[in-house]
Amino acid sequence: NNNVKLHLDRNDELGELANAITSLSTDLDRLKNARNEFLASISHELRTPLTYIKGYADIASRPDTSDGEKQEYIAIIREETASLAELIRQLFELAQLDHHQFSIKKERLSVDMLFRTVAGLVRPAFDEKKISLSVQCDADVTAFIDPERFQQVLLNVLDNARKYSQEGTQVTIVGAQDEDKVMISVSDEGEGIPEKDIPYVFDRLYRVDKSRSRQHGGSGLGLAIAKEIVESHGGRIMLQSEPGIGTQVRIELERGDSIA
Ligand code: ADP
């Protein structure tokens, strides 16, 4: 019967139109969310280098600081300013990730060298909190990764290890490899995360204890950013934790192309 068929076709078309409109508004929601998340990331990620800049500027301007020390602090402020500019560029790229315009520039890298660079950057903050930081990685461990982005991953994870640990504890970064995988782990002896919260820690804006996290300058984006970057490398990032014992973040990567 033609009439019935026509009726069904019209319904199908209306249905398709309704689906199209629904998915369009979902896309628009996603864009709106991406923009909001992007703005939140800016404030989160800019806070850390700004803290260093302000700290060193304060010390440099004390009357009892010698000229030699002043030069030293100014050099650090310049470096931090440069890394801040770099961070802003990276944050723009993070926003682009939501629009699939993310570019990663992979190169074959010594994991041990990467660890040492990052450890050098975070060490003042660790020393200040009397948390010892140890690096364990054979010199021949290499990964095919974007150096700047992976530096950001490690900075975010180490920043958490420091923030959520007490004085006198230890944080350990370990790098290892087999024929096809590179494994990176960051372990701390900090407060840990309750089991019920663990599935959500990589979600954007998720914080286990909001007041405590904010007190540490956290906005719940550090691990989300780390996850985006690791996954854009085809890798996996996982977290294990036990309250009162500590937390371990593990990253697994394919060793990738052009193994030296
Ligand atoms: P934040 O900026 O708040 O630290 P993250 O995305 O980096 O956000 O982490 C999400 C939440 O997971 C944190 O708010 C914190 O509650 C918890 N968390 C992350 N890493 C650790 C850790 N090493 N020890 C304890 N809690 C952690």
Residues whose N, C-alpha, C, O or C-beta is under 5 A from the ligand:
A	BS01	ADP	N160 A161 Y164 G190 G192 I193 V201 Y206 R207 V208 D209 S213 G218 S219 G220 L221 G222 L223 A224 T247
